[in-house]
Amino acid sequence: MTCIVQKFGGTSVATLDLIKKAALRVKSEVDAGHQVVAVVSAMAGTTNALVSSIRDLSTTYDRAEYDAIVSSGEQVTAGLLALALQNIGLPARSWLGWQIPIHTSIQYAGAQIKRIETDALLADLKKGFVAVVAGFQGLSPEGRVTTLGRGGSDTTAVALAAALHAERCDIFTDVDGVYTADPRYVSAADKLNHIAYQEMLELAAQGAKVLQKESVEFAMKHQVRLRVLSSLSEMPGTLITHEKEAKVRHSPIRGLAHSLNDELFTLTHLPQNPALIDQIRTLLESHHILIDMIQQNLSLCGRTLNFSFTLPETEAERASTILHEAKDRLQFNDLLRDSDVAKISVIGTGLLTQRSPSNKLFQVLREEKIDVHTVLSSDIKLSVLIPTQHAERAIASLHTMYQLDAEEKERVWQQNI
Amino acid sequence: MTCIVQKFGGTSVATLDLIKKAALRVKSEVDAGHQVVAVVSAMAGTTNALVSSIRDLSTTYDRAEYDAIVSSGEQVTAGLLALALQNIGLPARSWLGWQIPIHTSIQYAGAQIKRIETDALLADLKKGFVAVVAGFQGLSPEGRVTTLGRGGSDTTAVALAAALHAERCDIFTDVDGVYTADPRYVSAADKLNHIAYQEMLELAAQGAKVLQKESVEFAMKHQVRLRVLSSLSEMPGTLITHEKEAKVRHSPIRGLAHSLNDELFTLTHLPQNPALIDQIRTLLESHHILIDMIQQNLSLCGRTLNFSFTLPETEAERASTILHEAKDRLQFNDLLRDSDVAKISVIGTGLLTQRSPSNKLFQVLREEKIDVHTVLSSDIKLSVLIPTQHAERAIASLHTMYQLDAEEKERVWQQNI
């Protein structure tokens, strides 16, 4: 008998009616002969309300207490879904993190899953019970409740799927799958039926919010077949799996991601000393600020360097203070800041097999008369930094050029008949 | 170093501001040199909201899931009070039932405390931490969450006070102590400074809602000194303790209780067979319906009995069905029902030493021209059943007659100077 893990996000269990709908989703897998583990988030809004109470009480709150409080949201949903399942005739019981247990590290409010004891859970599944697991929570080495950080129910689901050798892990959410670009931004965005882990990882890292990066990494590492789908439609969603299984599309490019929340820093007139560049990066990393889109240019005089990079705009003030305090040691002249930048990323394993994957991209941007600040490429990703005002136009043009448009695909498909 | 248990009920932790006030109550005991265990209920309204969600989903709900859901309320308050304590400089941590653990029976939604492991709690108290315990919850032999039934946080507090040999168990609530009668009903009701366990038990059993009967029983059995007081005033409240300590008042009567939620059943024309009366009581008890104020009268013809008793009006419909189904076996003629009855109880250990404690009571009711359906007396309690319409007048007259009125006491006290 194969096991399926189904994860219902906060918007999929936001009301009692939606919880009843989730129960029917579980039932259809049980009726198909599967053992089912359902992982639930807190009902939408619950976690935010609890967090706001915590912040009202204390600004520098104890993270262990934060976890004791916030984990109650998933606990309630787990019990309610178990009741909804029993009400439609399915034996079911709720499981809290400490009951399974899901052992985690001791980092309260941001714990990592270390080990899952599956014996009790498996015994219950074998007896024909649906296991309803409160997501996002675990047990610390001290015997207290931990949480995995916001959105961590995805990770609970994937980790359980790996531990139980599940056939598939279905993530029910409020979108009906992974798109070639953000559908709120690109009207021609097309839903993908398949995508490779690595591609999904890059999409998530570059700003796509469908899935947490950490849960995709976990799925890739443990070869868990992930599916993202809507709890409100009967559409099949998007299957995230290893490359071979995912390679069914004609375009070498899987999708586009964009981020408008970066700021571009430029340190001017540094001496030509590679060690300094390294020091800058290390200094910021020691303050947990990760930089991206790094570029060095010789200055006009030819003796000094300009060093540019992006960082999250939420960290910009802090980073500026840190750099200015180390100005003498780092030997830069000026710090120039530009928050009017957008990062557009083109993602696809198809980039691996192309000789000059950036050629076509530059051609399109040139035709659109869009200046490019910086380019960065990895094996399966090409990112460019451009002025924010051109972002929407750039994405739409690239989406068309890479034959990702929903209509375009239709047309190509018809030609192939 | 002595230990104090403080219990904060739902109305005492209903808002973040009240939680901060509760933290100050804890602080004043810590500042006085005590170790403090704070037991909390769910924020007022939380439990009812959760129960209503459960009932919306399922009428015949699984009690284990009910407990998993409902126990989340106390979990949140425990974390929030711990944070509020930390915020005013006191080391504190929250404890859930399963973390201590508080071992209970397996009766979900109505479990009994069996054993409390105090080692971890004591070690933390010795380190100078305030222990904030989620009330109303425990751990079942199966390793799942149980609850002690509604209002059960009082029992958690008393049981912890017993296990920790606490100096005192303070129950903070929305009234400032135990009164000689319900102050919403009798304007002259007077607050008691002391009351004996046994008297408090009878008051609670007869309808006084200040404390749960079970928690008073537990306190009496384990000699825990209980204090009921308001979290919103600085008044000393009422101390509930053993008889010697409590005997400081001039009146032999401690207080009056009343209940308007009973229904009077009369089964007519039963054969004169004592075994039948026993069968009726046993039948109802087997359906968890407890009867009270039992009376047998010979019928006018002298050959048959009329058998009367009261029961909670919420059980009346069910009891009627059960009795009618057994009509042939029980051999009664008619079942007469009267919901227009009030039970008034006079309570005090002083009744023990009086020769005819009911004489004065009947005299007052006669003077007031109030008919009495039934009388029942135990060692320290006298109850009468009268028509509801006369209840308020009867209580006021008895309250005055027994010299319980607040002004009356003042007058007597002044004469004694």
Interface residues (C-beta under 8 A of the other chain):
Chain A: L16 I19 K20 L50 S53 I54 D56 L57 S58 Y61 D62 A64 E65 Y66 A68 I69 S71 S72 G73 Q75 V76 A78 G79 L80 A82 L83 A84 Q86 N87 R93 S94 L96 W98 Q99 G143 R144 V145
Chain B: L16 I19 K20 L50 S53 I54 D56 L57 S58 Y61 D62 A64 E65 Y66 A68 I69 S71 S72 G73 Q75 V76 A78 G79 L80 A82 L83 A84 Q86 N87 R93 S94 L96 W98 Q99 G143 R144 V145
